[in-house]
Amino acid sequence: MMVGIVFLVFFVMIFLGIPLAVCTALPSILPYTVNAAFAGNYQFVLRAVVSALDSTSLIAIPLFMLSGSIMARGGLSKRLFDVFAYFIGEISAGMPCAVIVTCLFYGAISGSGPATVAAVGTMCIPILVNLGYDKIFATALVAVAGGLGVIIPPSIPFIVYGTSCGVSVGDLFLAGVIPGILVAVLLMVYAFIYCKRHGEDKEKLHANHQKLKEKGLFGVLKEGFWALLTPIIILGGIYSGIVTPTESACISIFYAIFVCMVFYKSMSFKDLPGFMAGAVKSYGPMCLLLGFGGAFGKILNLLHAPDIISSAVTGAISSKIVFLLLINLVFLFLGMVGETTSGIVIMGPVFLEAAIAYGVDPIHFGVILIVNLAIGLITPPIGVNLFVAAPLVDEPAMKIAKAAVPFMVMMLIALALITYIPQISLVFIS
């Protein structure tokens, strides 16, 4: 009974638009307020908040935010784009595909979907429009491809899930590689279909490609070398076992500062305090949510909510296939109406026990969860990526959302493949 009341209060508060940290804090103290004999008293909740934040893995989140903002200032997205445009810019749908690959690589730098949209969109959308592509299509393309930032490692949502559910962040990073590439490939398939159907301005594309050719292959690679090297340094250190994800995040900051100051000369030491303040401001609300979300999770454990939900689900559903479909529907809905971090912190641990009961690997479950929430980044009514992309072209977010529907379909196809073929996520996991 109390479990139902707690969840009811939680969802009503979300519906009313109350800040998410408060939505988790108040339900956490509700059981003890109603029943003084309940073990989860106020001191227990406070200790749980501190305990949830006492994790070295979580330090990686503000560090990746900081390195991502520095690299955005350094113009890494433009240099990445020029490299890919040099090789594929003149073939059919080559430029839209170059944007998708740029988002893929930039996602491996920033770890954030909205940050990828902002950095890549600011630079790529005007280029695509000048080359004759429809403005709404170009914006929808960037908004959707920006979702790769939360699938391809190093992904901030993967760090949150791993910390909340006790799963190896390094293994999650490995598991996200093939799904991220799969999503990117399917997005390119639709971009190709779109360009074949609507045509392209071949003269403008040829002229743009000639400008890149004038720089020469060596010139383009020279400008883009340090940008291309960034994900190799970040991910290579993690996958080789040389550094942990948190240590890799720290290295990425020093690398970003070094490259932007020494090679690209796009910033100076006096700019660093502003970047640091921005990272703290971005991480502050998330930090509160992670702390109170962790406490909320422990209160739910005291109420045996995971056991109750697992028993209810397994009792009502005998098929693993149907259960995975249910999980996708639940997290797609959460992605549409909620915020990525809250969906992971609150509902991830609750459904993980049921998933394990059906034989779903926790790593595979995490990838399914994150891909669902990535789709939520481009799905109204919240659709964070849409609201980041729309102001770049001064158009309503819903207009961008309509153009993004075919891309969403391709992401749903990728989600179905990832859900029912575990090897896509687990191929690198020993």
C-alpha positions as CSV (number, residue, x, y, z in Angstrom):
1,M,0.0,0.0,0.0
2,M,2.7,2.4,1.0
3,V,4.7,1.6,-2.2
4,G,1.7,2.7,-4.3
5,I,1.3,5.9,-2.3
6,V,5.0,6.8,-2.6
7,F,4.9,6.3,-6.4
8,L,1.6,8.2,-6.7
9,V,3.1,11.2,-4.9
10,F,6.2,11.0,-7.0
11,F,4.4,11.0,-10.4
12,V,1.9,13.7,-9.3
13,M,4.7,16.0,-8.3
14,I,6.4,15.4,-11.7
15,F,3.1,16.1,-13.5
16,L,2.8,19.4,-11.6
17,G,6.3,20.5,-12.8
18,I,8.0,20.4,-9.4
19,P,11.8,20.2,-9.6
20,L,13.0,16.6,-9.9
21,A,15.2,16.7,-6.8
22,V,12.2,17.7,-4.7
23,C,10.1,15.0,-6.5
24,T,12.5,12.4,-5.1
25,A,13.2,14.1,-1.7
26,L,9.7,14.4,-0.4
27,P,8.6,10.8,-1.3
28,S,11.8,9.6,0.5
29,I,10.7,11.1,3.8
30,L,7.0,10.3,3.4
31,P,7.0,6.7,4.8
32,Y,8.7,7.7,8.1
33,T,6.4,10.8,8.3
34,V,3.4,8.6,8.1
35,N,4.8,5.8,10.2
36,A,7.4,6.6,12.9
37,A,8.3,2.9,13.2
38,F,9.6,2.8,9.6
39,A,13.4,2.2,9.5
40,G,14.0,4.9,6.9
41,N,14.0,7.9,9.2
42,Y,15.3,11.4,8.4
43,Q,18.8,10.6,9.5
44,F,18.7,7.5,7.2
45,V,17.6,9.6,4.2
46,L,20.4,12.2,4.9
47,R,23.0,9.4,5.1
48,A,21.7,7.9,1.9
49,V,22.0,11.2,0.1
50,V,25.7,11.5,1.1
51,S,26.3,7.8,0.4
52,A,24.8,8.1,-3.1
53,L,27.2,10.9,-4.0
54,D,30.3,9.3,-2.4
55,S,31.5,7.6,-5.6
56,T,34.6,8.3,-7.6
57,S,32.7,7.3,-10.8
58,L,30.3,10.2,-10.4
59,I,33.3,12.6,-10.4
60,A,33.7,11.7,-14.1
61,I,30.4,13.5,-14.9
62,P,31.4,17.2,-14.2
63,L,34.9,16.4,-15.6
64,F,33.5,15.3,-18.9
65,M,31.1,18.3,-18.9
66,L,34.1,20.6,-18.4
67,S,36.3,18.9,-21.1
68,G,33.3,19.0,-23.5
69,S,32.8,22.7,-23.1
70,I,36.5,23.5,-23.6
71,M,36.6,21.4,-26.7
72,A,33.4,23.1,-28.0
73,R,35.2,26.4,-27.6
74,G,38.2,25.0,-29.4
75,G,36.1,24.3,-32.5
76,L,36.8,20.6,-32.5
77,S,33.4,19.8,-34.1
78,K,34.3,21.9,-37.2
79,R,37.6,20.2,-37.6
80,L,36.0,16.7,-37.3
81,F,33.4,17.7,-39.8
82,D,35.9,18.8,-42.4
83,V,37.8,15.5,-42.2
84,F,34.7,13.5,-42.8
85,A,33.3,15.9,-45.5
86,Y,36.6,15.6,-47.3
87,F,36.2,11.9,-47.8
88,I,32.4,11.5,-48.3
89,G,31.2,15.1,-49.0
90,E,30.6,14.7,-52.7
91,I,28.8,11.3,-52.8
92,S,25.0,11.1,-52.4
93,A,23.9,12.1,-48.9
94,G,27.6,12.5,-48.1
95,M,27.3,15.8,-46.2
96,P,24.3,14.7,-44.0
97,C,26.2,11.5,-43.3
98,A,29.3,13.5,-42.4
99,V,27.2,15.4,-39.8
100,I,26.0,12.1,-38.3
101,V,29.6,10.8,-38.1
102,T,30.7,14.1,-36.6
103,C,28.0,13.7,-33.9
104,L,29.2,10.1,-33.3
105,F,32.7,11.3,-32.7
106,Y,31.8,14.4,-30.8
107,G,29.5,12.2,-28.6
108,A,32.7,10.3,-27.7
109,I,34.2,13.6,-26.5
110,S,31.3,15.3,-24.7
111,G,29.3,12.3,-23.3
112,S,26.1,14.4,-23.6
113,G,23.3,14.6,-26.2
114,P,22.3,18.2,-25.8
115,A,26.0,19.3,-25.7
116,T,26.6,17.4,-29.0
117,V,23.5,19.1,-30.6
118,A,24.7,22.5,-29.5
119,A,28.3,22.1,-30.6
120,V,27.7,20.3,-33.9
121,G,24.4,22.1,-34.8
122,T,25.8,25.6,-34.4
123,M,28.5,24.8,-37.0
124,C,26.8,22.2,-39.3
125,I,23.3,23.5,-39.8
126,P,24.4,26.7,-41.6
127,I,26.7,24.7,-43.8
128,L,24.0,22.2,-44.9
129,V,21.5,25.1,-45.5
130,N,24.1,26.9,-47.6
131,L,24.6,23.8,-49.6
132,G,20.9,23.7,-50.5
133,Y,19.5,21.3,-47.9
134,D,16.2,22.1,-46.3
135,K,16.7,24.0,-43.0
136,I,14.1,21.9,-41.1
137,F,15.6,18.6,-42.3
138,A,19.2,19.7,-41.4
139,T,18.0,20.7,-37.9
140,A,16.1,17.5,-37.3
141,L,19.2,15.6,-38.5
142,V,21.4,17.2,-35.9
143,A,18.8,16.9,-33.1
144,V,18.5,13.2,-33.7
145,A,22.1,12.5,-34.3
146,G,23.0,14.4,-31.2
147,G,21.3,11.5,-29.3
148,L,24.4,9.4,-30.1
149,G,26.1,11.5,-27.4
150,V,24.3,9.4,-24.7
151,I,24.9,6.0,-26.4
152,I,28.4,6.2,-27.7
153,P,31.0,6.1,-24.8
154,P,32.0,7.9,-22.7
155,S,28.3,8.5,-21.9
156,I,27.2,10.4,-18.8
157,P,23.9,8.4,-18.6
158,F,26.0,5.2,-18.6
159,I,28.0,6.5,-15.7
160,V,24.7,7.3,-13.8
161,Y,23.2,3.9,-14.5
162,G,26.4,2.1,-13.5
163,T,26.7,4.0,-10.3
164,S,22.9,3.6,-9.4
165,C,22.7,-0.1,-10.3
166,G,26.1,-1.3,-9.2
167,V,27.2,-2.2,-12.8
168,S,30.7,-1.7,-14.2
169,V,30.9,1.6,-16.0
170,G,33.8,0.4,-18.1
171,D,31.8,-2.6,-19.3
172,L,28.9,-0.3,-20.1
173,F,31.2,1.9,-22.2
174,L,32.3,-1.2,-24.1
175,A,28.7,-2.3,-24.6
176,G,27.7,1.1,-26.0
177,V,30.1,1.0,-29.0
178,I,28.3,-1.3,-31.4
179,P,24.7,0.0,-30.5
180,G,25.9,3.6,-31.1
181,I,27.4,2.6,-34.5
182,L,24.3,0.7,-35.4
183,V,22.1,3.7,-34.7
184,A,24.4,6.0,-36.7
185,V,24.3,3.6,-39.7
186,L,20.5,3.5,-39.7
187,L,20.3,7.3,-39.5
188,M,22.6,7.4,-42.5
189,V,20.2,5.0,-44.4
190,Y,17.3,7.4,-44.0
191,A,19.5,10.4,-44.8
192,F,20.4,8.6,-48.1
193,I,16.8,7.8,-48.8
194,Y,15.8,11.5,-48.1
195,C,18.5,12.9,-50.4
196,K,17.6,10.5,-53.2
197,R,13.9,11.5,-52.9
198,H,14.4,15.2,-52.6
199,G,17.6,15.6,-54.6
200,E,20.7,17.6,-53.8
201,D,22.5,20.6,-55.3
202,K,25.4,18.9,-56.9
203,E,27.0,22.1,-58.1
204,K,27.2,23.5,-54.6
205,L,28.4,20.2,-53.2
206,H,31.1,20.0,-55.8
207,A,32.2,23.6,-55.2
208,N,32.3,23.0,-51.4
209,H,34.3,19.8,-51.9
210,Q,36.8,21.6,-54.1
211,K,37.5,24.1,-51.3
212,L,38.4,21.2,-49.0
213,K,40.5,19.6,-51.7
214,E,42.4,22.8,-52.1
215,K,43.6,22.3,-48.5
216,G,44.8,18.8,-49.5
217,L,44.4,15.6,-47.6
218,F,47.4,16.4,-45.4
219,G,46.1,19.9,-44.6
220,V,42.6,18.6,-43.6
221,L,44.1,15.8,-41.5
222,K,46.6,18.2,-39.9
223,E,43.8,20.5,-38.8
224,G,41.6,17.6,-37.6
225,F,44.3,15.4,-36.2
226,W,44.1,16.5,-32.6
227,A,40.3,16.4,-32.7
228,L,40.3,12.8,-34.1
229,L,42.8,11.8,-31.5
230,T,40.6,12.9,-28.6
231,P,38.2,9.9,-28.5
232,I,41.1,7.6,-29.0
233,I,42.8,9.0,-25.9
234,I,39.6,9.0,-23.9
235,L,38.4,5.5,-24.8
236,G,41.7,3.9,-25.5
237,G,42.9,4.4,-22.0
238,I,39.7,3.0,-20.6
239,Y,39.5,-0.1,-22.8
240,S,43.2,-0.9,-22.4
241,G,42.8,-0.9,-18.6
242,I,45.4,1.9,-18.2
243,V,42.9,4.3,-16.6
244,T,39.5,4.2,-15.1
245,P,36.6,6.3,-16.6
246,T,37.1,9.0,-14.0
247,E,40.9,9.2,-14.6
248,S,40.2,9.3,-18.3
249,A,37.8,12.2,-17.8
250,C,40.5,14.0,-15.9
251,I,43.1,13.4,-18.6
252,S,40.5,14.7,-21.2
253,I,40.5,18.0,-19.4
254,F,44.2,18.5,-19.6
255,Y,44.3,17.3,-23.1
256,A,41.5,19.7,-24.1
257,I,43.3,22.7,-22.4
258,F,46.6,21.7,-24.1
259,V,45.2,21.3,-27.6
260,C,43.0,24.4,-27.5
261,M,45.8,26.6,-26.1
262,V,48.8,25.3,-27.9
263,F,47.6,24.1,-31.2
264,Y,44.3,25.8,-31.9
265,K,45.0,28.9,-29.8
266,S,41.2,29.3,-29.2
267,M,41.4,30.0,-25.5
268,S,43.7,31.2,-22.7
269,F,44.1,30.6,-19.0
270,K,41.8,33.5,-18.1
271,D,39.0,31.6,-19.8
272,L,39.3,28.5,-17.5
273,P,37.4,29.9,-14.5
274,G,34.4,30.6,-16.7
275,F,34.4,27.0,-18.0
276,M,34.8,25.6,-14.5
277,A,31.9,27.7,-13.2
278,G,29.8,26.5,-16.2
279,A,30.5,22.8,-15.4
280,V,29.6,23.3,-11.8
281,K,26.3,25.0,-12.7
282,S,25.5,22.2,-15.1
283,Y,26.3,19.5,-12.6
284,G,24.8,21.1,-9.6
285,P,21.1,20.2,-10.3
286,M,22.1,16.7,-11.5
287,C,24.1,16.3,-8.3
288,L,21.1,17.0,-6.2
289,L,19.0,14.6,-8.2
290,L,21.6,11.9,-8.0
291,G,21.8,12.3,-4.2
292,F,18.1,12.4,-3.5
293,G,17.5,9.8,-6.2
294,G,19.9,7.4,-4.4
295,A,18.1,8.0,-1.1
296,F,14.7,7.4,-2.8
297,G,16.0,4.1,-4.2
298,K,17.1,3.0,-0.7
299,I,13.7,3.9,0.7
300,L,12.1,1.8,-2.1
301,N,14.3,-1.1,-1.2
302,L,13.2,-0.8,2.5
303,L,9.6,-0.9,1.2
304,H,10.6,-4.0,-1.0
305,A,9.4,-2.2,-4.1
306,P,11.8,-4.0,-6.5
307,D,10.6,-7.4,-5.1
308,I,6.9,-6.3,-5.4
309,I,7.3,-5.1,-8.9
310,S,9.4,-8.0,-10.0
311,S,6.9,-10.5,-8.5
312,A,4.0,-8.6,-10.1
313,V,5.7,-8.5,-13.5
314,T,6.9,-12.1,-13.6
315,G,3.5,-13.3,-12.3
316,A,1.6,-11.4,-15.0
317,I,4.1,-12.0,-17.9
318,S,5.7,-15.4,-18.6
319,S,7.4,-14.4,-21.9
320,K,10.8,-12.7,-21.9
321,I,10.0,-11.2,-25.3
322,V,6.8,-9.5,-23.9
323,F,8.7,-8.3,-20.8
324,L,11.4,-6.6,-23.0
325,L,8.6,-5.0,-25.0
326,L,7.0,-3.7,-21.8
327,I,10.4,-2.3,-20.6
328,N,10.8,-0.5,-23.9
329,L,7.3,1.0,-23.6
330,V,7.9,2.1,-20.0
331,F,11.2,3.8,-20.7
332,L,10.1,5.3,-24.0
333,F,7.3,6.9,-22.1
334,L,9.7,8.1,-19.3
335,G,12.0,9.5,-21.9
336,M,9.1,11.4,-23.5
337,V,7.8,13.0,-20.3
338,G,10.8,13.0,-18.0
339,E,14.5,13.8,-17.7
340,T,17.1,11.2,-18.6
341,T,18.9,11.2,-15.2
342,S,15.7,10.8,-13.2
343,G,14.5,7.8,-15.4
344,I,17.8,6.1,-14.8
345,V,18.2,6.8,-11.1
346,I,14.6,6.0,-10.0
347,M,13.3,3.4,-12.4
348,G,16.6,1.6,-13.4
349,P,17.2,-0.2,-10.1
350,V,13.4,-0.9,-9.7
351,F,13.2,-2.8,-13.0
352,L,16.7,-4.3,-13.0
353,E,15.6,-7.0,-10.5
354,A,12.8,-8.1,-12.7
355,A,15.1,-8.0,-15.8
356,I,17.6,-10.3,-14.0
357,A,14.7,-12.7,-13.1
358,Y,14.0,-13.0,-16.9
359,G,17.7,-13.7,-17.6
360,V,18.5,-10.2,-19.0
361,D,22.1,-9.3,-18.4
362,P,22.4,-6.0,-16.4
363,I,24.8,-4.6,-19.0
364,H,22.4,-5.4,-21.8
365,F,19.5,-3.9,-19.7
366,G,21.5,-0.7,-19.3
367,V,22.1,-0.3,-23.0
368,I,18.3,-0.9,-23.7
369,L,17.5,1.7,-21.0
370,I,19.9,4.3,-22.4
371,V,18.8,3.8,-26.1
372,N,15.2,4.3,-25.0
373,L,16.1,7.5,-23.2
374,A,18.1,8.7,-26.2
375,I,15.0,8.4,-28.3
376,G,13.2,10.4,-25.5
377,L,15.7,13.3,-26.2
378,I,14.0,13.9,-29.5
379,T,10.4,13.0,-28.5
380,P,7.8,15.6,-27.4
381,P,6.7,16.9,-25.0
382,I,10.1,17.3,-23.4
383,G,12.5,16.4,-26.2
384,V,15.6,18.2,-24.8
385,N,17.5,17.9,-28.1
386,L,14.6,19.5,-30.0
387,F,14.6,22.5,-27.7
388,V,18.3,22.9,-28.0
389,A,18.2,22.6,-31.9
390,A,15.1,24.7,-32.6
391,P,16.5,28.1,-31.4
392,L,19.5,27.5,-33.7
393,V,17.2,28.1,-36.7
394,D,14.5,30.1,-35.0
395,E,11.8,27.5,-35.6
396,P,9.2,25.9,-33.3
397,A,10.4,22.7,-31.7
398,M,7.3,20.8,-32.9
399,K,8.1,21.6,-36.5
400,I,11.5,20.1,-36.0
401,A,9.9,17.1,-34.3
402,K,7.7,16.4,-37.3
403,A,10.7,16.3,-39.6
404,A,12.5,14.0,-37.1
405,V,9.8,11.3,-37.2
406,P,11.5,9.2,-39.9
407,F,14.8,9.4,-38.0
408,M,12.9,8.2,-34.9
409,V,11.6,5.2,-36.8
410,M,15.1,4.2,-37.7
411,M,16.1,4.6,-34.0
412,L,13.2,2.4,-33.0
413,I,14.4,-0.3,-35.5
414,A,17.8,-0.1,-33.9
415,L,16.2,-0.3,-30.5
416,A,14.3,-3.5,-31.5
417,L,17.6,-5.1,-32.8
418,I,19.5,-4.1,-29.7
419,T,16.7,-5.4,-27.4
420,Y,16.3,-8.8,-28.9
421,I,19.9,-9.5,-30.0
422,P,21.9,-9.2,-26.8
423,Q,25.2,-9.9,-28.7
424,I,25.1,-6.5,-30.2
425,S,25.7,-5.0,-26.8
426,L,27.7,-7.9,-25.2
427,V,30.1,-8.8,-28.0
428,F,33.0,-7.1,-26.3
429,I,32.0,-8.2,-22.7
430,S,33.9,-11.2,-21.5
